[in-house]
């Protein structure tokens, strides 16, 4: 019987990656009874928050056989997860724009690396769970979006709201924001998306922010 023990989530970790390094199935880990509390707290196993506690299996991997005096070769299959992005600026989404995915491992034809954004700036890309960072290049505006996989905190957290507002161009990226700046970013987002302009992060604002950012909540 496999024992499940608690693990404190760090930035950039998600269930698929944590399960893979332990030789376990992500769905089985996520749906294990020991993770009932975490599932009640987080709606998606792809978006965890640093400090969340997830229970992970120990001893799930099977030792590989070694033959003494010969070369031993093994092939590892790395699972992949679908990553959905929504590319936009304060002027609106980058709709129907050609894009190129950069920074993925393997030969160019191993993973689809080029395409066209959707009507709301959507980009769907399937990435190995071990990928930490990639770039989305838009030739027409000559712009590259740097995406750090696993860094989108849950939208229920203040940091999750901030990162989505930054990604959509309503806040400057990579700097600290005081409460007044956050409120200004929320008001600008609400005005742009037709919501009542209150500066408060209410449920309609959270729902619209999740929809516009193309990320799970």
Secondary structure as GFF3:
##gff-version 3
##sequence-region A 1 217
A	DSSP	beta_strand	3	8	.	.	.	ID=ss1
A	DSSP	alpha_helix	15	21	.	.	.	ID=ss2
A	DSSP	alpha_helix	26	30	.	.	.	ID=ss3
A	DSSP	three_ten_helix	33	35	.	.	.	ID=ss4
A	DSSP	alpha_helix	36	41	.	.	.	ID=ss5
A	DSSP	beta_strand	53	58	.	.	.	ID=ss6
A	DSSP	beta_strand	80	86	.	.	.	ID=ss7
A	DSSP	beta_strand	88	89	.	.	.	ID=ss8
A	DSSP	beta_strand	92	93	.	.	.	ID=ss9
A	DSSP	beta_strand	98	102	.	.	.	ID=ss10
A	DSSP	beta_strand	114	116	.	.	.	ID=ss11
A	DSSP	beta_strand	122	128	.	.	.	ID=ss12
A	DSSP	beta_strand	133	138	.	.	.	ID=ss13
A	DSSP	beta_strand	143	148	.	.	.	ID=ss14
A	DSSP	alpha_helix	158	167	.	.	.	ID=ss15
A	DSSP	alpha_helix	179	192	.	.	.	ID=ss16
A	DSSP	alpha_helix	203	213	.	.	.	ID=ss17
###
